[in-house]
Every structure is written in C-alpha cells, then in structure tokens.
Amino acid sequence: MSVQPIFEVMKKHYALHESLLNLSKKKTEALKSDDIDTLQGLLVEERKHIQGITGIENKRGQLVEEWFRSHSPQAEEKTVSTILAVLPDGSEKDELANLFESFVTVLAQLKEQEQLNTELTKQSLQFVDLTLNMIQPQAKDMNYGNPKGQQAKSGSNRSMFDSKA
C-alpha cells in the first residue's frame, strides 16, 4: 500500500480544519459585534465541520493502520510522524511532511482562535451578569426591610423597583 491514500485523506482533513479556522475567525467577529443570529448560524456550520472531521479522522486512522500492517508491523506508535520516520526519502515523504507541518500550524492557529473566542464569551457573560446585578440587586444587599432579614410572603416575588410609582 502506498502512502498516497493517507495523503489524500489528510488533504481533506486539512481543508476541513482550515475551513473551521475561518469559521472560528468569523465567530470572533460575531462575538465582538454581539451578532447572535450570525453566531448561531456559525455554530451550526461548526457542528457540521466537526462531524465531517470525525468521519475523516476515522478513515485516516484505518488507512494508517493498514499502512503499518503492510510496511512496519513492529511499530509501537502508529502515527503520521512515525510514517515519516519510516518512509524513504522522496517526493511522497516530502509532500506528506509539508502537509503535516501545514496541518500542525492550522491546528495551533485554531486552538489560539478558540481560546480567544472563549475569553470573549466569558467577558460577555461577565458583563451580562454585572448588568443584571446592577439592575436587580439582591434583597440581602439592601439596607432596609425586615430587621430579621426575612421578606414578607407577599413581597417575595416582587421586583426591587416599584413600577407603579
């Protein structure tokens, strides 16, 4: 078995991850502009990409297993890095090595972009929490009311603001 089928699957895998990186960048822009509708659409697209990546990853794993069975059955780690170490020098090895390096770079960029998205999401949630706390403070923080700290049963579901005033 040639390494070519593994190379072809990895090209598809790489393309999906590159597309996922672009989606992640769009997600960052949607988070910055508070565009929830766009964000929801991007999350749906992201799920589709992840399903595709999962399928391709399974296919890549099968192809790598087959390659090792026929070329290096004694190898302990059955990874693309190990394939590169076992392959003789040539164009196949160079192509696979270049694709592998590009793949690692895209994965690092994707990880960094998703960390940024996580931080932006946390900041947005903190802002929402702060705003809600400012608009509707907790009753225990008030300096007036029942001296025992208990609210009357009729007022327990009432807002802190008197809307009739």
N, C-alpha and C positions, 0 to 999 in steps of 0.2 A: 504494500500500500504506500502510495506517495503521500507527501505532506500537503499536497495541493488541496484536497478536500478540507483539511483543517484550516488552511489559509483562507479558502473561500468563506467558510463559516465565520472565521474571525473577522473578515472584512464586513460581513453583515452585522456581526456583534459590535464592531467598532462604529459602524454607521448609526446603529440604534443608540449607542451611548453618546455619540456626537449630537444626534438629534435631541436626546434627553438633556444634554448640556444646554442646547439652545432653548429648550422649554424652561429649564431652570432659570436662565437669564431673563426670559420673558416673565417668569413668576416673580423675580426680584423687582422688575419694573411695575408689575401689578401690585405688589405689596407696598412699594414706595408711593404709588398714586392712589392707594386704597380702592382699587377697582376689583370689587368682589366678584362680579359676574365673569370678568376675564379670568380671574384666579380659579374660579370653579371649573371653567372650560379647560384651563391648562392642567388642572388636577386630573380631569377625566382623560385627557391625552396622555398624561404621565402614567396613569394606570395601564393604558393600552401598551405603551412602550415597555413598561416593566413586565407585562405578560409576554410580549414578544421576546424580550431579553431572556426571560426564564426558559422559554422554549429553545432558543438558540443556544443558551448555555448548556442545556441538557444534551443537545445534538453535538456540541463541541466536546463535551465530556465523553460521549460514546465514541466519537472519532479518535480522540486521544487514546482512549483505552484500546481500540483496535490497532492503532499505530504501534503502541507499546507491545501488544501481544505479538506482532509480527517483526518488530525491529529491536526491541530491547526488553524482553520479558523479565529480566532480573532487576530492572529499575524500581527503586522504592517509591520515589515521588513521580507521579505521572502528570506532569505539568508541561506547559509550553516552554518554560525555561529549561527543563530537562531535555525536551526535544531539541532545542537549540544547542545544547551542550553535546548531544549525541550526533546530530546531523553533520555530515562532512561539509566542508566549505564549498560554497557555490551560490548560484543565484537564488535557489529555493531558500537557503538558510538566510541570505541577506534580506530577501523580501519579507520573510517571516519575522526576522529580527527588527526590521524597520516598522512593520505593522505592530509588533509587540510593544516597541518603545512609544509609538503614537498612542496606542491603547492605554498604556500606563499614564501617559500625560493627560489624556482626556479624563481618565478616572480621577486623577488628582485634582483637575480643574472642577470636575463635577462635585467632588467632595467639598472643595472650598466654597463653591457657589451654594451648595445646600446648607453649609454652615452659616453663610451669610443670610440665607432665607430663614433659617431657624432663629437667628438673632433678631431679624426684622419682625418676625412673628411674635417672639417673646416681648419685644418692645411695644408692639401694637397692643398686645394683651395687657401689659402693664399700664399703658395709657388708658385703655378702656376701664380697667379696674380702678385706677386713680380717679377718673372722671365719675364713675358710678359712686365711689366713696365720697366724693365732694358733693354730688347731687343729693345723695341719700345717705347721710351719716347714720351710724348705728345708734340705737337708743342708749346704750350704755355709755356712749361718749358725751351725752348731753349732761348739762349741769343742773337741770331742773327736772321735776317729776316726783313720783312717789319716793319718799325717803328710803324705803326698804329696797329700792331698785327693781320693784315689780311693777309691771304695767297693769292697768285695769283690763279686764277681759274684753270690754267693748272697744278698747283702743289698740289692741294688739295687732290688728291688721291695717291700721291707718297709716297714712303717709306722714312724714315729718313736717310736710308743708300743708297749711290749711288752704285748700284750693278755693274755698268759698269766700275768703277774705278779700 
